[in-house]
Amino acid sequence: MRGFCGVGGTALLAKLVRLGVVAASVAVAGCSTFGAVGPTSRDINNASSGTVEGAGVRIVDIDQATGARLETAYRQAPFSEVFGDLPPSGTIIGRGDQLTVQIWEAPPAVLFGPAALLAPSSALALPSARSNTQTLPSLLVDADGTVPIPFAGNVPAAGRTPAEIARDIRNRLDGKAHDPQVVVSLAQNNTATVSVVGDVKTNGRVPLSPSGERILEVLAGAGGVDDRVDKALIQITRNGQSTSLPMSRIIDEPAENIRLQPNDVITALTKTLSFTTLGASGTNNEIEFEATGITLAQALGRIGGLKEDRANLRGVFVFRLEEPKLAGVTPGDGTRLTNDGRVPIIYRIDMAKPETLFLAQKFAIRDKDVLYISNAPGADFQRFMQLLSSMVFPVIGLSQTIL
């Protein structure tokens, strides 16, 4: 046994170690990617030569200029800026509305009262003649915008206020009735309404009162949104123009809770927004976020940051199918787009620069983005050494046991 532990034993130990190294090398040669979850930084940096559905991939560095351009492009103009907070429109009669008309005739009432059944000379001789009230309910404003009034004819109503209609009726009855007084009121509002659709409890039309209802009042009247408030996006459409804001912003900023106008359309959307994280991060998963949006800094926080033993600080990427106008593409410039009219862009972020942490607070993550963190260049070598040690050290331990 001593002889075995001498020169021959040492030679055997060396031979076993060499065999372990060769075995580890062969294993490494057969597995060049070490089970990586995605492309390397070098592969992504060379991706500009590739295509997605025939559209060329673009690589854009996130710097101050790019960050400012994207922040401006994605800025959501608030309701107070796009539509303004207009004063209450009051009661304007429209076609299809129903009116109630009341006419008072002073004594002796010769047109609408009982005295009207007698001869004019007899009517004037009745000392007990009293004023008479005539109520004309549920008068429909016709398609031509007029409403029929006895002894006054078809009176224009559409586009006028009740006071203006009453004044016109009184003028038409003057000389026919004895000192007539007229009151016109809106019995049923069929035109000064807003439509509430989407993810609310009750879809339908909501009439506007002369005081002027605001967004949150109308949504409350519709039963509220179906999902959590922080997931709801409210879109207002007026005169062919649309814009949207998160509902939580309308609640937090009273200036955005604007008065609605006739024929406005309110659409409540509670779409689930999410991004996917892959690579050397704290978690590989699909992450949901609120309708108010999320920045790159917040996204990195939610995934547990970068893995310090694997992540490449200069290899953080955001994969996005961007709208052409946001990618600086103008119609007719020859740029090829994907089948759904998008531009494939890889935004490259260098987290090794301290100023990038400020840019990350403004760079917005969008719905369906893919946040990918590549492995550091030395990560494969480190894993190789771990694999090598896991194969060589057992051989050494075995040789020592034998010797």
MOMOWO-V636130 format. One record per residue. NEAR is the number of other C-alpha atoms within 8 Angstrom. D_CENTER is the distance of its C-alpha to the mean C-alpha in whole Angstrom. Layout:
near=(NEAR,NEAR)
d_center=(D_CENTER,D_CENTER)
This chain:
near=(5,5,8,9,10,8,8,9,11,9,8,9,11,8,8,11,11,8,8,12,11,8,9,12,9,8,8,10,7,6,8,6,6,8,5,6,6,7,8,8,9,6,8,8,8,7,10,10,7,7,9,9,7,8,12,13,14,10,11,8,8,12,8,7,7,9,12,8,8,10,11,7,7,6,6,7,7,10,13,10,7,8,7,8,8,8,6,8,9,8,9,11,14,14,11,10,14,13,14,13,12,11,11,11,18,11,10,14,17,14,10,11,13,8,11,12,6,8,7,8,6,8,13,8,6,8,5,4,10,8,11,11,10,8,8,8,8,8,11,9,16,9,7,6,11,12,12,9,9,5,7,10,7,8,12,8,13,11,7,10,10,13,8,8,13,11,9,9,12,11,7,8,11,10,5,7,12,13,7,12,8,12,10,12,8,11,10,7,10,10,12,14,14,15,12,17,12,8,11,14,9,8,10,8,8,9,10,12,8,8,7,13,10,10,10,8,8,11,12,8,7,12,9,9,13,8,8,8,8,10,14,16,13,12,13,11,11,9,5,5,6,8,12,11,12,13,12,10,10,12,9,6,8,8,8,10,12,13,12,10,11,9,10,13,12,12,11,14,10,12,7,8,10,12,14,12,14,14,11,12,14,9,8,10,7,8,8,8,9,10,10,9,9,11,12,12,9,9,10,10,8,7,11,9,9,10,9,5,5,9,14,11,9,8,15,14,11,11,12,11,8,10,9,11,7,9,8,6,9,7,5,5,6,5,7,8,12,12,6,5,8,11,16,14,12,12,12,12,11,11,11,7,7,7,6,12,10,8,12,10,11,10,11,10,11,9,7,9,12,11,12,12,14,14,13,11,7,6,10,10,8,8,9,9,8,8,9,12,8,8,12,12,8,8,11,11,8,8,11,8,6,5,8)
d_center=(80,81,82,78,77,79,78,77,75,73,73,71,69,68,68,65,63,63,62,59,58,58,57,54,54,54,51,49,50,49,45,44,40,41,38,36,32,31,32,34,33,36,34,31,32,34,31,31,34,32,30,27,27,29,27,28,27,26,27,25,26,24,26,25,25,23,21,21,20,17,16,16,15,11,12,9,12,12,13,17,17,16,17,20,21,24,27,27,28,31,33,33,34,33,35,35,35,38,40,43,46,49,52,55,58,61,64,66,63,64,61,59,62,65,67,66,68,71,73,71,75,75,71,72,75,73,73,71,68,64,61,59,55,54,50,48,45,42,43,40,39,40,38,40,39,42,44,47,50,53,56,53,52,48,46,43,40,37,35,37,37,40,42,43,43,46,48,48,49,52,53,54,56,58,61,61,60,61,59,56,53,49,46,43,40,37,38,35,31,30,29,27,24,20,19,16,15,13,13,15,19,20,19,21,22,23,26,26,29,30,29,25,23,20,16,17,20,19,17,19,22,20,20,17,14,15,14,14,12,11,9,8,5,7,8,11,14,17,20,18,15,12,9,6,6,6,9,11,11,13,15,16,17,19,19,15,16,18,20,19,22,23,21,18,15,13,10,9,7,8,8,10,9,13,15,19,22,25,28,30,28,28,26,25,23,19,17,14,12,10,6,8,9,12,15,18,20,19,18,22,23,21,23,26,27,29,32,35,38,36,33,33,32,32,30,26,24,20,20,18,17,16,16,19,18,17,20,22,23,25,25,29,30,31,28,28,24,23,23,20,20,19,21,22,22,23,22,26,26,29,29,33,32,32,29,27,26,25,23,21,20,18,17,13,13,11,10,14,15,19,21,24,27,31,34,36,39,42,40,42,45,45,44,47,49,48,49,52,53,52,55,57,58,59,61,63,63,65,67,68,69,71,73)
